[in-house]
Amino acid sequence: MANRLLISEAEARERLKTLDAEAIRSLEESTKLSFEEVAFYQELKSIARMKGLITTEEALTIYNALMRWDTVELPLRVSLTVGLAELAKLRQKGKL
């Protein structure tokens, strides 16, 4: 199975090309994470991997990106933010 996060990153990279500087700054600001959010998302990633919802490669992508979040390029941050929000929704619904 292909790494869905990297596919999403490529799509985000193309969409970001259409945005102006203010929209880019806004996205950069909205994708900042606190230490607590990083810890929460690492936990969700681990549970999702154990339940087979994400591949090992996707789990490693998440892990590596979260460990260096402030230096991750915006397209991958956008892709991961969307993917991690999906996992958080599953957790909220009791499915993760």
Secondary structure, DSSP 4 states (H G I P E B T S, - for coil): ---HHHHHHHHHHHHHTTS-HHHHHHHHHHT---HHHHHHHHHHHHHHHHTTSS-HHHHHHHHHHHHTGGGS-HHHHHHHHHHHHHHHHHHHTT--
